[in-house]
Structure formats: C-alpha cells, structure tokens
C-alpha cells in the first residue's frame, strides 16, 4: 500500500518539496484564462474558486494531473482540517507515495496522516485481486486489522469464521446457494468488537451487515465483459465497514459493534444456482431465483437474520447492491434507504458532518409488488414496468429484518470509480468510512 506522509511547512524538509500555491483569480497571458494552473518559481500556482462544489478536491486532481506527488501546500486560500482530509483522499491514486506539507501543526498532521492512511489501506484492499482476497482470506485479513487496532487501544475483538463444511453454515441459505458453484468456500465472518469501557456481555449497539462477493460473474445470468472486469470490487461493502470500525477503534469507539461479513464468489459451474430454483430461509420466507446476478441480497439475508437473532439495538447493512442506484444517484454518492426516516436521522447527520455525499431513496410497502412470484413468497430480483430497482432490493431485504429493530440499508453506488471523476482518482473511493467511524465514536 502506498502511504501519505504529512509535514508542517515549518519543518526543514518542506522547503525541498514542490511549492504549490492555492490562489483565486486566473492565470496571466500567455496562459488561457480558463487554465487551472500556471508555473511559479519552485512549483505552481493552482487557481481555485472556493464557491465551487468540492473545489479542494478539484484542486487536488489538478495537482495530480501535473504528476506532483511531493508538495508544500500554501497560498492565500486556506483549507480547513475537514477540507484537507478530502484534498488528501482526492490526491491519492494508490500508485504513488505522497509527501505533503501544510500550515497545520505537527500534532494535527500526525492525526490526519493516521486517518488518511487507514482509509487508504482499506481502499487498497477493496481493489485487491480476487485470487488474493478469497472469501475466508478476506475475512481473516479484515479481522487482523481490526484486532491490531484493538491491541493498540485495549479494546477487545473476536472472530467467529463459519464456512462451508461447518455444521452451523447449513442455516445460511443464501451463502450456500450463491457459493455452491465456487471452488472457494463461502463463509460468514462474525467479528465482535467491545470497547474496553464496556463489559463483554454488554448489549450489541450496532450490527453491521455487509455484502462481500469477492468475484461476481453473475452466475448463469452471466455479466457481459464490460461489467465483469471490475467485479473484484463487489466485496467493497465488507471492506469499508471493517475500515469504519478500525478507524472508530483508533479514534475512540463508544459502541459495542458486531460485523456480519457475508462472503462468497458468484461463479458458474454444473452445480451452480439456476434461474427457477426456490430457496427457503430459516424464517420461512421462500425466494424464487429469477436472476442469479441478484446474489448480494441473498447473502445479506443470511446476515440480517443472524443479526436479528443476536438482538442488536440497531442494524445497518451495506452493499454494492444494484446498478439501479448508480442510475438514480450516480457514482459520486451512495443511497440511504430506511422504512422510518427517524432511524436514518443520526446516521445522516454523521455523514453530513463529514462531507460524505449521499441521497435518501424511498422504501414503501408497495415496492414488494415488483417481487411477486407464482411459486414462492417473492423473487430475488425486481420485475415489471417501472420497477425502482434500489428500493425494490431494499424491500426484499426488509423481509429478513424484525419489525421492532431499527434498520437502515446503504446501497453503495459510490464504492468505485472505473474512470475517476473531477473529485477522485480512478479506483475505490473510501466512501462512507469516515462518516460511519464518526457515527460509531459519538
């Protein structure tokens, strides 16, 4: 993993870096008035408009386009600490070590450096090769990082890895069906994290349920090449949830958290899940498979049922679940979906406080009509004219959540940028990690 080193610009080494000046205005002739930069002795002037949306991330992408990876940031336009965090996230591309000096003092730089490098570490895992990140290896890697954080702070972490071949795995209907075609064993990774201030039998404050499909071919509903080439990132939700918990531990976790990492490959074989199969979950709900590429919700159902059994105060599930969410809100933000807006209020306030980009989509009782089946309680994928895919997927998941437990679903449409954007480099974004960690520490 490539790291970022932060310095105060009062330190001696800062003088040897490329000098970057953030200024308002526009370049002088012969440079075009719309140019975002002009050379200056020792570096560049980067022209910004602080009234523009995410101007500090745009500035970072301009700097990256100049192939400047060691810089001393100064000038008349100052960044807040929050803006500087997102500037660094935008500057990072996963390919270059970065050294950045700024006006912030050494203590602030150290804290920001730790935060940014933690987030970027999980961005790198989200982008890891599927042969490296098999279901069980991924869970073990994520647990090791959580455990390392707990060892630093004195908190407690425990892993229960339940995989194919284990008697307890038989109850996970979705994981058994989705993972049946794969040589790699599907698994449920349950990670319990208890802050040192709480007893080990304290109630579970927060259940975090994540989709971790380490590679998704689509099964017999096979994806075209264009959509399959980035499917190593279909595990991103479990990675970002683990990243949020790790960061929260390092920053002062206040809540007892239990993660349910629902991990599998979705492959094709002679014994794989077929369209027309009917699955029966432990709560009695039957599901007819009408699309083997709608596998994420099948494994999430296992995690939600197990979470409800453990009686947490709150359940959040997160998944790269639907292409419909990308169409609805794009890849720059994620979707928050809840049956009761009061349940999502505090979570959204945490996202707002940390400049996370999201949009709330509806979840209504009538969305279930798009899942009707002649042979089962419902299908696993929406059908019918005008079916709102993201809301319909959330409606499917609602069948596996007990009514008396507050529950919020995040469709992680902002997980990954194949081509980058004006705000971030191509690759995993780290979206939700900062906001969720903030929520867990407050």
C-alpha positions as CSV (number, residue, x, y, z in Angstrom):
1,X,0.0,0.0,0.0
2,X,1.2,3.5,-0.9
3,X,1.2,5.9,2.1
4,X,0.9,9.6,2.6
5,X,3.5,11.4,4.8
6,X,2.3,14.8,6.2
7,X,4.6,17.6,7.4
8,X,4.1,21.0,8.9
9,X,5.5,23.5,6.4
10,X,7.7,24.9,9.2
11,X,9.7,21.7,9.1
12,X,13.0,21.8,7.2
13,X,12.1,19.1,4.7
14,X,9.1,21.2,3.4
15,X,11.5,23.6,1.6
16,X,12.7,20.8,-0.7
17,X,9.1,20.0,-1.9
18,X,7.4,21.4,-4.9
19,X,5.8,24.6,-3.8
20,X,2.0,24.7,-4.5
21,X,0.1,28.0,-4.1
22,X,-3.7,27.9,-3.9
23,X,-5.0,31.2,-5.2
24,X,-8.2,32.8,-6.5
25,X,-8.2,34.5,-9.9
26,X,-6.9,33.3,-13.2
27,X,-3.5,32.9,-14.9
28,X,-1.8,35.7,-16.8
29,X,-1.1,35.6,-20.5
30,X,0.1,33.6,-22.4
31,X,-1.9,31.0,-20.4
32,X,-5.5,30.5,-21.2
33,X,-7.8,32.3,-18.8
34,X,-9.6,29.0,-18.1
35,X,-6.4,27.2,-17.2
36,X,-6.4,25.9,-13.6
37,X,-2.6,26.4,-13.0
38,X,0.5,28.3,-14.1
39,X,4.2,27.7,-13.3
40,X,5.7,29.7,-10.5
41,X,9.3,29.6,-9.2
42,X,9.7,26.4,-7.3
43,X,6.3,25.0,-8.3
44,X,2.9,26.0,-9.5
45,X,0.0,28.3,-8.7
46,X,-3.3,26.4,-8.6
47,X,-6.3,28.6,-9.3
48,X,-9.4,27.8,-7.3
49,X,-12.9,29.1,-6.8
50,X,-14.0,28.5,-3.1
51,X,-17.6,28.9,-4.2
52,X,-17.4,25.8,-6.4
53,X,-18.6,22.4,-5.1
54,X,-15.7,20.3,-3.7
55,X,-13.2,22.9,-5.0
56,X,-10.4,21.5,-2.8
57,X,-10.8,18.0,-4.3
58,X,-10.7,19.5,-7.8
59,X,-7.5,21.3,-6.9
60,X,-6.0,18.0,-5.8
61,X,-6.9,16.4,-9.1
62,X,-5.3,19.3,-10.9
63,X,-2.1,18.8,-8.9
64,X,-2.2,15.1,-9.6
65,X,-2.5,15.8,-13.3
66,X,0.8,17.7,-13.1
67,X,2.4,14.5,-11.6
68,X,3.3,16.3,-8.4
69,X,3.4,13.9,-5.5
70,X,5.6,15.8,-3.1
71,X,4.3,19.3,-2.4
72,X,4.3,22.1,0.1
73,X,0.7,23.5,0.2
74,X,0.4,27.2,0.8
75,X,-1.1,30.4,-0.7
76,X,-3.8,32.8,0.2
77,X,-6.7,30.2,0.1
78,X,-6.6,28.1,3.3
79,X,-8.1,24.7,3.8
80,X,-10.0,23.6,6.9
81,X,-8.9,20.3,8.5
82,X,-12.0,18.7,7.0
83,X,-11.3,20.0,3.6
84,X,-7.6,19.0,3.9
85,X,-8.7,15.4,4.6
86,X,-10.8,15.3,1.4
87,X,-8.0,17.0,-0.5
88,X,-5.6,14.2,0.5
89,X,-8.2,11.5,-0.3
90,X,-8.5,13.1,-3.8
91,X,-4.8,13.4,-4.3
92,X,-4.2,9.7,-3.5
93,X,-4.2,7.3,-6.5
94,X,-3.0,4.1,-5.0
95,X,0.1,4.2,-7.2
96,X,2.4,6.8,-5.7
97,X,3.9,7.6,-2.3
98,X,2.9,11.1,-1.3
99,X,4.5,13.7,0.8
100,X,2.5,16.8,1.7
101,X,3.4,19.8,3.8
102,X,0.8,22.2,5.0
103,X,0.1,25.0,7.5
104,X,-1.2,22.6,10.2
105,X,0.9,21.9,13.2
106,X,2.8,18.6,13.7
107,X,0.1,17.1,16.0
108,X,-2.7,17.8,13.6
109,X,-0.6,16.4,10.7
110,X,0.0,13.2,12.6
111,X,-3.7,12.7,13.3
112,X,-4.7,13.4,9.7
113,X,-1.9,11.2,8.4
114,X,-3.1,8.2,10.5
115,X,-6.7,8.8,9.4
116,X,-6.0,9.1,5.7
117,X,-3.6,6.1,5.7
118,X,-6.1,4.0,7.5
119,X,-8.9,4.8,5.0
120,X,-6.5,4.3,2.0
121,X,-5.4,0.9,3.4
122,X,-9.0,-0.3,3.1
123,X,-9.3,1.4,-0.4
124,X,-6.4,-0.8,-1.4
125,X,-8.0,-3.9,-0.1
126,X,-11.2,-3.2,-1.9
127,X,-9.1,-3.1,-5.1
128,X,-7.2,-6.3,-4.4
129,X,-7.1,-9.3,-6.7
130,X,-9.8,-11.9,-6.2
131,X,-7.3,-14.7,-6.1
132,X,-5.6,-12.9,-3.2
133,X,-8.9,-12.0,-1.5
134,X,-10.9,-15.2,-1.4
135,X,-13.9,-15.2,1.0
136,X,-12.1,-16.7,4.1
137,X,-8.8,-14.9,3.4
138,X,-10.7,-11.6,3.1
139,X,-12.4,-12.0,6.4
140,X,-9.2,-13.0,8.1
141,X,-7.4,-10.0,6.7
142,X,-10.1,-7.6,7.8
143,X,-10.2,-9.2,11.3
144,X,-6.4,-8.9,11.6
145,X,-6.6,-5.1,11.0
146,X,-9.4,-4.7,13.5
147,X,-7.5,-6.8,16.0
148,X,-4.4,-4.8,15.5
149,X,-6.3,-1.6,16.2
150,X,-7.9,-3.2,19.4
151,X,-4.4,-4.2,20.6
152,X,-3.3,-0.6,20.3
153,X,-6.3,0.8,22.3
154,X,-7.0,-2.0,24.7
155,X,-10.4,-2.9,23.2
156,X,-11.5,-6.5,22.6
157,X,-12.1,-8.2,19.2
158,X,-13.1,-11.8,18.4
159,X,-13.7,-13.6,15.1
160,X,-16.2,-16.5,14.5
161,X,-15.5,-17.7,11.0
162,X,-18.2,-20.1,9.8
163,X,-17.6,-21.6,6.4
164,X,-18.8,-24.4,4.2
165,X,-18.3,-27.7,5.8
166,X,-19.2,-26.4,9.3
167,X,-22.5,-27.7,10.6
168,X,-23.5,-24.1,11.6
169,X,-23.1,-23.0,8.0
170,X,-26.0,-25.0,6.8
171,X,-28.5,-22.4,8.1
172,X,-27.1,-19.8,5.7
173,X,-29.4,-20.4,2.8
174,X,-28.2,-17.5,0.6
175,X,-24.5,-18.2,1.1
176,X,-25.0,-21.9,0.4
177,X,-26.8,-21.2,-2.9
178,X,-24.6,-18.4,-4.2
179,X,-21.3,-20.1,-3.2
180,X,-22.3,-23.6,-4.3
181,X,-20.6,-23.2,-7.8
182,X,-17.3,-21.9,-6.3
183,X,-14.2,-23.8,-5.5
184,X,-13.6,-21.3,-2.7
185,X,-15.6,-21.9,0.4
186,X,-18.3,-19.2,1.1
187,X,-18.3,-18.0,4.7
188,X,-19.9,-15.9,7.3
189,X,-17.4,-13.9,9.3
190,X,-18.8,-12.6,12.6
191,X,-16.5,-10.1,14.2
192,X,-17.4,-8.9,17.7
193,X,-15.8,-5.6,18.9
194,X,-16.2,-4.5,22.5
195,X,-14.7,-1.2,23.7
196,X,-12.6,-1.6,26.9
197,X,-15.1,0.6,28.8
198,X,-17.9,-2.0,28.3
199,X,-18.3,-5.5,29.7
200,X,-18.0,-8.3,27.2
201,X,-21.7,-9.2,27.7
202,X,-22.9,-5.7,27.0
203,X,-25.8,-5.4,24.5
204,X,-24.9,-5.0,20.9
205,X,-25.3,-1.4,20.0
206,X,-24.7,-1.8,16.3
207,X,-25.0,-4.7,13.9
208,X,-23.1,-4.1,10.6
209,X,-24.1,-6.5,7.8
210,X,-22.1,-6.4,4.6
211,X,-22.1,-8.0,1.2
212,X,-18.7,-9.4,0.4
213,X,-18.8,-11.0,-3.1
214,X,-15.1,-11.5,-3.8
215,X,-15.8,-12.0,-7.5
216,X,-19.1,-11.8,-9.3
217,X,-19.5,-13.4,-12.7
218,X,-23.3,-13.0,-12.5
219,X,-23.7,-16.8,-12.4
220,X,-25.9,-18.2,-15.1
221,X,-27.3,-14.7,-15.6
222,X,-23.8,-14.0,-16.9
223,X,-22.5,-10.5,-17.0
224,X,-21.0,-9.0,-20.2
225,X,-17.3,-8.5,-20.2
226,X,-17.7,-4.7,-19.7
227,X,-19.5,-5.2,-16.4
228,X,-17.4,-8.2,-15.1
229,X,-13.9,-6.7,-15.4
230,X,-14.2,-4.7,-12.1
231,X,-16.1,-7.4,-10.1
232,X,-13.2,-7.9,-7.7
233,X,-14.7,-4.8,-6.1
234,X,-18.1,-6.4,-5.3
235,X,-16.6,-7.1,-1.9
236,X,-16.2,-3.3,-1.1
237,X,-19.0,-3.1,1.4
238,X,-17.5,-5.5,3.9
239,X,-14.1,-3.8,3.4
240,X,-15.5,-0.3,4.1
241,X,-17.5,-1.5,7.1
242,X,-14.3,-3.0,8.6
243,X,-12.5,0.1,7.7
244,X,-15.0,2.3,9.5
245,X,-14.8,0.1,12.6
246,X,-11.0,0.1,12.6
247,X,-10.9,3.9,12.3
248,X,-13.5,4.2,15.1
249,X,-11.4,2.0,17.4
250,X,-8.4,4.1,16.8
251,X,-10.4,7.3,17.4
252,X,-12.3,6.1,20.5
253,X,-15.1,3.6,19.8
254,X,-18.1,4.1,22.1
255,X,-20.4,1.4,21.0
256,X,-20.3,-2.4,21.0
257,X,-20.3,-3.5,17.4
258,X,-20.8,-6.8,15.7
259,X,-19.9,-7.2,12.0
260,X,-21.5,-9.9,9.8
261,X,-19.4,-10.3,6.7
262,X,-21.3,-12.4,4.2
263,X,-18.6,-13.5,1.8
264,X,-18.7,-15.7,-1.3
265,X,-17.8,-15.9,-5.0
266,X,-20.6,-16.0,-7.5
267,X,-19.4,-18.4,-10.2
268,X,-20.7,-20.6,-13.0
269,X,-20.5,-24.4,-12.8
270,X,-22.5,-27.6,-13.5
271,X,-23.8,-27.5,-9.9
272,X,-24.4,-23.7,-9.6
273,X,-27.6,-21.9,-8.6
274,X,-30.1,-21.8,-11.5
275,X,-32.9,-19.5,-12.5
276,X,-36.1,-21.1,-11.2
277,X,-34.5,-22.5,-8.1
278,X,-36.6,-21.9,-4.9
279,X,-34.8,-21.2,-1.7
280,X,-36.3,-21.5,1.8
281,X,-34.8,-19.3,4.6
282,X,-34.9,-20.2,8.3
283,X,-37.6,-17.6,8.9
284,X,-39.9,-19.5,6.4
285,X,-39.6,-16.9,3.6
286,X,-39.3,-18.6,0.2
287,X,-37.5,-17.0,-2.7
288,X,-37.6,-17.9,-6.4
289,X,-34.4,-17.1,-8.3
290,X,-35.2,-15.2,-11.4
291,X,-31.8,-13.6,-11.7
292,X,-28.6,-15.3,-10.5
293,X,-26.8,-11.9,-10.7
294,X,-29.0,-10.6,-7.9
295,X,-26.9,-12.6,-5.5
296,X,-25.9,-9.9,-3.0
297,X,-29.4,-9.7,-1.4
298,X,-29.4,-13.5,-1.0
299,X,-26.3,-13.5,1.2
300,X,-27.3,-10.3,3.0
301,X,-30.5,-12.0,4.1
302,X,-28.3,-14.6,6.0
303,X,-26.5,-11.8,7.8
304,X,-29.7,-9.9,8.6
305,X,-31.4,-13.0,10.0
306,X,-28.3,-13.8,12.2
307,X,-28.1,-10.1,13.3
308,X,-31.8,-10.1,14.4
309,X,-31.2,-13.3,16.3
310,X,-28.5,-11.5,18.3
311,X,-30.9,-8.7,19.2
312,X,-28.8,-5.5,18.5
313,X,-30.2,-2.0,19.1
314,X,-29.7,-1.0,15.5
315,X,-28.9,-2.8,12.2
316,X,-27.1,-1.2,9.2
317,X,-26.5,-3.2,6.1
318,X,-24.4,-2.1,3.2
319,X,-23.8,-3.5,-0.2
320,X,-22.8,-2.7,-3.8
321,X,-26.3,-4.0,-4.5
322,X,-27.9,-2.5,-7.6
323,X,-27.0,-0.9,-10.9
324,X,-30.3,1.0,-10.4
325,X,-28.7,3.0,-7.5
326,X,-25.9,4.1,-9.8
327,X,-28.5,5.3,-12.4
328,X,-30.5,7.0,-9.7
329,X,-27.8,8.9,-7.9
330,X,-24.6,8.3,-9.9
331,X,-21.2,7.0,-8.7
332,X,-20.4,10.2,-6.7
333,X,-22.8,9.4,-3.9
334,X,-24.4,6.5,-2.1
335,X,-28.0,5.8,-1.3
336,X,-29.5,5.6,2.2
337,X,-32.8,3.7,2.4
338,X,-35.0,3.3,5.5
339,X,-38.6,2.4,6.2
340,X,-38.6,5.0,9.0
341,X,-36.7,8.2,8.4
342,X,-36.1,8.6,12.2
343,X,-33.9,5.5,12.0
344,X,-31.6,7.1,9.5
345,X,-31.5,10.6,11.0
346,X,-28.5,10.3,13.3
347,X,-26.6,8.4,10.6
348,X,-27.3,11.0,8.0
349,X,-26.2,13.7,10.5
350,X,-22.9,11.9,10.8
351,X,-22.5,11.8,7.0
352,X,-23.3,15.5,6.8
353,X,-20.8,16.4,9.5
354,X,-18.1,14.7,7.5
355,X,-19.0,15.9,4.0
356,X,-20.0,12.4,2.8
357,X,-22.1,12.5,-0.4
358,X,-25.4,10.5,-0.2
359,X,-29.0,10.8,-1.1
360,X,-32.1,9.2,0.6
361,X,-34.3,7.0,-1.6
362,X,-37.8,5.7,-0.6
363,X,-38.9,2.4,0.8
364,X,-42.6,1.8,0.7
365,X,-44.8,-1.3,1.3
366,X,-46.0,-1.2,-2.3
367,X,-42.4,-1.8,-3.6
368,X,-42.9,-5.5,-2.8
369,X,-45.3,-5.9,-5.7
370,X,-42.3,-5.8,-8.0
371,X,-41.1,-9.1,-6.4
372,X,-44.2,-11.1,-6.9
373,X,-43.8,-14.8,-7.7
374,X,-46.2,-17.6,-8.6
375,X,-44.0,-20.3,-7.0
376,X,-42.7,-18.6,-3.8
377,X,-43.2,-15.6,-1.5
378,X,-41.1,-13.5,-3.8
379,X,-38.5,-13.4,-6.5
380,X,-34.9,-12.3,-5.8
381,X,-34.9,-9.6,-8.5
382,X,-37.5,-7.0,-9.4
383,X,-39.6,-7.2,-12.5
384,X,-42.4,-5.2,-14.1
385,X,-42.6,-1.9,-15.8
386,X,-41.1,1.0,-13.8
387,X,-39.6,-1.2,-11.1
388,X,-37.4,1.1,-8.9
389,X,-34.5,-1.3,-8.6
390,X,-32.7,0.1,-5.5
391,X,-35.9,0.4,-3.5
392,X,-37.2,-3.0,-4.6
393,X,-33.9,-4.6,-3.5
394,X,-34.3,-2.9,-0.1
395,X,-37.9,-4.2,0.0
396,X,-36.5,-7.7,-0.5
397,X,-34.1,-7.2,2.5
398,X,-36.9,-5.9,4.7
399,X,-38.4,-9.5,4.7
400,X,-35.4,-10.6,6.8
401,X,-35.4,-7.8,9.5
402,X,-37.6,-8.0,12.6
403,X,-40.0,-5.1,12.7
404,X,-39.0,-3.9,16.2
405,X,-35.3,-3.4,15.3
406,X,-34.3,-0.1,13.7
407,X,-32.7,-0.8,10.3
408,X,-31.1,1.2,7.6
409,X,-29.8,0.0,4.2
410,X,-27.0,1.6,2.2
411,X,-26.7,0.9,-1.5
412,X,-23.0,1.7,-2.0
413,X,-23.2,3.1,-5.5
414,X,-20.1,5.3,-4.7
415,X,-17.8,2.3,-3.9
416,X,-15.7,2.5,-7.0
417,X,-14.9,4.8,-9.9
418,X,-13.7,3.0,-13.0
419,X,-12.6,6.2,-14.8
420,X,-12.2,8.6,-11.9
421,X,-14.1,11.9,-11.6
422,X,-13.4,15.6,-11.1
423,X,-13.1,14.8,-7.4
424,X,-11.3,11.5,-7.1
425,X,-8.8,9.3,-8.9
426,X,-10.0,6.1,-10.6
427,X,-10.4,3.2,-8.2
428,X,-12.1,2.6,-4.8
429,X,-13.3,5.8,-3.2
430,X,-13.3,5.0,0.6
431,X,-16.8,6.5,0.7
432,X,-18.7,6.0,4.0
433,X,-15.6,5.1,6.1
434,X,-15.1,8.5,7.7
435,X,-18.8,9.1,8.3
436,X,-19.5,5.7,9.8
437,X,-16.5,5.9,12.0
438,X,-17.7,9.3,13.3
439,X,-21.1,7.8,14.0
440,X,-19.6,5.0,16.0
441,X,-17.4,7.3,18.1
442,X,-20.1,9.8,19.0
